[in-house]
Amino acid sequence: MPPRDNGHEHGEPVIRDNRKIDPETGLPRVSSEGGAEARSEQAPAPDQAGTTTDGELEAQLAERTADLQRLQAEYTNYRRRVERDRVAVREQAVAGALMELLPVLDDIGRARDHGELTGGFAKVAESLEAAVTKLGLSAFGQKGEPFDPMVHEALMHSYSPDVTEPTAVEVLQSGYRMGERVLRPARVAVAEPEDAPPASGDIAD
């Protein structure tokens, strides 16, 4: 029987390079048959690919919208706090400066009462009073007004038949406020009706 022809000429052996790494490039070798199979194994099947349903998209959109609304609300509250703190700091600074000027205003008032507010001093006094008024300062405390412990400080006390309730019968020192904030109470002499009920513990005749 003649020898089977295996495609070898002159009986020389054929050497096949089955190395998986190409010695020249250093890259893995993929055969034409195995490459298609490998690619088919690596590629996910259409039914296994990641898909997002309409319901999931709507849920994600609602979540992102809620996050944005929460951030916007936090930012709005932050701006309000900053503005409120800024106004409070400014008012505190102005009130502190005005408090330092109250003794000067007292001296101006006494000079005016004694007719000594004349000439250039009068103009300076008027300019100062206009400036503090622009900053919100106003004087209060009038003779004959009802006594209010929230805005009055009683330095003297007496009884009088001319009043029907505790009344400021003399203003010893004007009070000052900035807006609704009392910087200094008005110091007054207070008179009560003579028929006022006796204090607790007194024995009536």
Order of alpha helices (4+ residues) and beta strands (2+ residues): alpha-alpha-alpha-beta-beta-beta-beta-beta-beta
